[in-house]
Amino acid sequence: MTAIHTTTNSTPCHPATDYWDGLITETEAADYLCQSVRTIQKWRVTGYGPKFYKSGRSVRYRRRDLSEWIEQRSHSSTSSYSAV
């Protein structure tokens, strides 16, 4: 039997069926990116960081978005680097 969580307004909150589509907290996202929470908070303000989701005061990141953001910044050498 799968547990169903409910939000404060009694709307069912089903967990993502795919691991990569699951939402994680900003602390978990910072750990995933090997950055501090403060750094990813600054990235949100400047628009530099990965996509995020916000509901009220809660900020969440989707694992797939974090992975894609990392891949977009991979380089094979310093000469192939261009500022994003």
C-alpha positions as CSV (number, residue, x, y, z in Angstrom):
1,M,0.0,0.0,0.0
2,T,1.4,3.4,-1.0
3,A,1.2,6.2,1.5
4,I,-0.6,9.4,0.4
5,H,0.4,12.6,2.1
6,T,-2.1,15.5,2.3
7,T,-1.4,19.2,2.3
8,T,-3.0,21.6,4.8
9,N,-5.9,22.1,2.4
10,S,-6.6,18.3,2.3
11,T,-5.5,17.9,-1.3
12,P,-3.8,14.6,-1.9
13,C,-0.1,14.9,-2.5
14,H,1.2,11.9,-4.5
15,P,5.0,11.2,-4.6
16,A,6.6,11.3,-8.0
17,T,6.6,8.0,-9.7
18,D,9.9,8.7,-11.3
19,Y,12.9,9.4,-9.1
20,W,14.2,12.2,-11.4
21,D,10.9,14.0,-11.4
22,G,10.7,14.1,-7.6
23,L,11.0,17.4,-5.9
24,I,13.7,18.0,-3.2
25,T,14.4,20.8,-0.7
26,E,16.9,23.6,-1.3
27,T,19.2,22.0,1.2
28,E,19.1,18.7,-0.7
29,A,19.6,20.6,-4.0
30,A,22.6,22.4,-2.5
31,D,24.1,19.1,-1.4
32,Y,23.5,17.6,-4.9
33,L,25.2,20.6,-6.5
34,C,28.1,20.7,-4.0
35,Q,27.2,24.3,-3.1
36,S,26.0,26.1,0.0
37,V,22.3,26.9,0.5
38,R,23.2,30.6,0.4
39,T,24.9,30.2,-3.0
40,I,21.8,28.6,-4.6
41,Q,19.7,31.3,-2.9
42,K,21.8,34.0,-4.6
43,W,21.5,32.1,-7.9
44,R,17.7,32.2,-7.7
45,V,17.8,36.0,-7.2
46,T,20.2,36.5,-10.2
47,G,18.5,33.9,-12.4
48,Y,21.8,32.0,-12.8
49,G,20.9,28.8,-11.2
50,P,18.7,25.8,-12.1
51,K,14.9,26.0,-12.5
52,F,13.1,25.9,-9.2
53,Y,9.5,25.6,-8.0
54,K,8.0,27.8,-5.3
55,S,4.7,27.5,-3.4
56,G,4.3,30.1,-0.7
57,R,7.6,30.2,1.1
58,S,8.6,26.6,0.1
59,V,11.3,26.3,-2.6
60,R,11.8,23.0,-4.3
61,Y,14.0,21.7,-7.1
62,R,13.3,18.8,-9.5
63,R,16.3,16.3,-9.7
64,R,16.0,16.2,-13.5
65,D,16.3,20.0,-13.7
66,L,19.4,19.9,-11.5
67,S,21.0,17.2,-13.6
68,E,20.2,19.0,-16.9
69,W,21.6,22.3,-15.5
70,I,24.8,20.5,-14.6
71,E,25.2,18.9,-18.0
72,Q,24.7,22.3,-19.7
73,R,27.8,23.5,-17.9
74,S,30.1,20.7,-18.8
75,H,33.2,21.4,-20.8
76,S,36.0,19.3,-22.3
77,S,38.7,21.9,-21.9
78,T,39.2,25.5,-20.8
79,S,39.5,26.7,-24.4
80,S,36.0,25.4,-25.1
81,Y,34.5,27.4,-22.2
82,S,32.2,30.3,-23.0
83,A,30.4,32.2,-20.3
84,V,26.7,31.1,-20.0
